[in-house]
Structure formats: structure tokens, C-alpha cells
Amino acid sequence: MEPTPGTTGLDRTLAALRDPYRFIGRAVDRHGSPVVATRLLLAPAVCVTGAAAAAEFQDDTHFTRHRAVPRRVVATLFGRGGVQGLDGAEHRHRKAMFTGLMSADRVAELAALVDAELLRAARSWPVGEPVVLYDAFRAVLTRAVCAWAGVPLPTVDAERRTRELTALFDGAGAVGPRHWRARLARRAADRWAADVIRRIRAGRITPPEDSAAHAVAWHRSLDGALLAPHTAAVELLNVLRPTVAVAVYLAFAAHALHHHPRCARAIGDEAAADAPGGGYAELFAQEVRRHYPFFPAVAARARHDLLFQGHPVRRGRRVLLDLYGINHAAERWGDPEEFRPERFADAQWDPYGFVPQGAGDPATGHRCPGEPITVALIAAVARRLVGLRYEVPEQDDTVDMARLPALPRSGCVIRPLGPPPEQAP
């Protein structure tokens, strides 16, 4: 047994908030250990990084997700009673509902809906006027995912629902007014989604049987009971909200296309050749997920006293796994700060060494089951963007690493030079 380096004396919450994505990485570099003791939210905690740590972190016999995530994040981002806080058989059973929605055909259908909505939006953009792509993407994704999920979205409600779904992820880790708006948005979104669930069960809405709304409304727990309306609402939002959050990645994709024109040319050439899926655009999507910040870390609590990578961890101690640091580990990626989609040409990447949306097996563990959707949407939007005519005006598009979620400061502004082509790219 080795003593855990670090200290649990001085609370480091403010330091973590100032640099959320690099906080753990800098701590482990400073102490020369992949396991570091610290103090966060006025309680001792352990920060860990590396593929080996990610694999060990997934063991539900040693770690629980119950009460691991700070309450302010549960109250906004995840919602109370959602799949993220479950363990064991109950977690696997609930998770199967989500993975069952991710067939290749259904993912392709959502990507097509997003592409069609983006094309429709692009046709409405005034030539020569600035467009903030992050804002445009959020609206596009809200309309597309509601249609895909079988959730009615009247045109008059689209802007409000976009704003609410955005606030759930955009203000979850914030301090002050952004977080307060996220709390209010969670209450409104929960009421909206619960009403959708009740209307489905009453027969007033009949979404397709392969839709998320149908699956959640009629899902039964291990005891055979339907989910309570509030819990079902939370899980329906756990389909809608993460999809709208892909707007963060789409803004980063636009950022990458601008700063790496060779990638834009490769995607454009592939689209012009009508190349089948699985090509360069998908490699580009994976590199966007690796290179840019999304989730900084995930949390669990130790079920009992244990040794983690040879270091003692006390029962009940919160453990934070460094996602951003693993995706930028020099020993694995060689040149982690270089944007290079070709690194994913070898599909045999390690599910514990590439962890943009969690580690391990999404079907049985706590990795996000929506990864195929994320990749498909980034690839589809990248193909569409390279087919549009626009210029990128001068702006501050540096990535704000102190923000949660991180974003280009400008939101990625473009100026259309003409209407989009009628022919799909």
C-alpha cells in the first residue's frame, strides 16, 4: 500500500471551477501520481486518471454512482431518479431501454432529420448577416430530436423548449444566474415531459413504437411497474437534453473546419465522391470528441474501504475520473494537442483510453449510450457545412476552458455568402 499523495486540508473547489478540464491533470502532474487526494465541496475526494484507472473505476462491486454527482448537477443536468444514479441490475435494465433506441437505422434517421433541419435553417439565413452557429445548432437539434423521439413540438413552443433544454446542460456547472436559470428550466422541462408521458399513457398521443417517447412511457422497472411520471419525464429528457448538448460538439466541429482547412477539403472531396458512411467525416467526428473539451470528469463513491491503483480509498469517498486528461494523455496519443483525424483510422481504440462520454461498455457500464448519435451528427453536420458558402469574420473563437461546458467564446460566427445548394452534399 502506498500513501496517497496530495492533501485534503485546503478546499480546492474554486481552483477546480477556474480550470475544470485541467484541474485533475495538473494535480496528478504536480504530485507525479495517477491517484491524488484533494478536498472538493468541503469534503475529501480522490482524483484519478489513466486507462487503467478508468477500467477499475467501472467496477460496480467497488463503486456506486448513488449520491456521487453533486446535488446541483443532479438537480439540473441529470434530474432526480434518472439512470445515471442507478447501479447493478437496475442500472443495466434501465440502460437497455436507451441502448435499444440506438440501432443503426434509427441513428441514421436522426442524422438525416438534423441535416434536413440545418438545411432549412441555412435557407433562412440572410446573406451577409452574421450567424452564431452554436445558437443555430441548438435550435436545429431541438426540432430534430423531438420529431425523432415522437415528442410533439408546436412551432410556437420550439424556441422555449430549445432554451429550456439548453439550460439543463449549459448551466449545470455554472455559478450564479446561469445555474439559477438551469434550475427553473429543469422544473419547466420536467412538467412538460411528464405531461407528454401522461398523454401517451392516456392514448392522446401515439408516438411510433420504435420512438423514445413510446419506449420511456411504457418501460417497466424490474418489479414490473411503469415508471412514475416524474421519473419517466426525467428519462425522456435524458434522450432530448444530451442530443441538444451535441451542439457543443457541433460548434467545435465548425471551429475545427475553419482552423484545419485540410479536414474541410477531405470531407468535401468525400462528399463530392458520394463516398459511403464510415469515411473521413467519421474520423473527423471522433477527433472532435477527443480533442475538444466536453465532460471534464465523472464521479463515483467507494462502496467500502479499498485499494485503488495501490492507494487507499475510504468508504464513501468521492472519486473523480479525469476524462479530459485521458483523452489528452501524451503516452497514449503522442501528440494530443494536434488535431489529426487520421489517428482513428485504426478502429481498435481502447474503451478505457478514449473516454469523451465515459469509459467502458455503454451497454453494461456507465458510458453514454448515445455515442453513435454524437458521431453521426458531427459527421452529418460537417458534411453539410463544407457544402455551404460562407465566410468566417474576425472574432474571438478561442476555447473558454473555464466555462462548463467549454465553448468557443464567439459561439462560432459565420457570414453566409449565398443560399445553400439545392443538391445535398
Secondary structure, DSSP 8 states (H G I E B T S, - for coil): -----B-SSS--HHHHHHSTTTHHHHHHHHHT-SEEEEEETTEEEEEE-SHHHHHHHT-TTTEE-TTTS-HHHIIIII-TT-GGG--HHHHHHHHHHHHTT--HHHHHHHHHHHHHHHHHHHHHS-TTS-EEHHHHHHHHHHHHHHHHHT----HHHHHHHHHHHHHHHHSTT--SHHHHHHHHHHHHHHHHHHHHHHHHHTTS----TTSHHHHHHT-B-TTS-B--HHHHHHHHHHHHHHHHHHHHHHHHHHHHHHH-HHHHHHHHHHHHTT--SSSHHHHHHHHHHHHS-S--EEEEEESSSEEETTEEE-TT-EEEEEHHHHHT-HHHHSSTTS--GGGGSS----TTT--TT-SS-TTTSSS-TTHHHHHHHHHHHHHHHHTS-EE--S----EETTSSS-EETT--EEEE-S---SS--
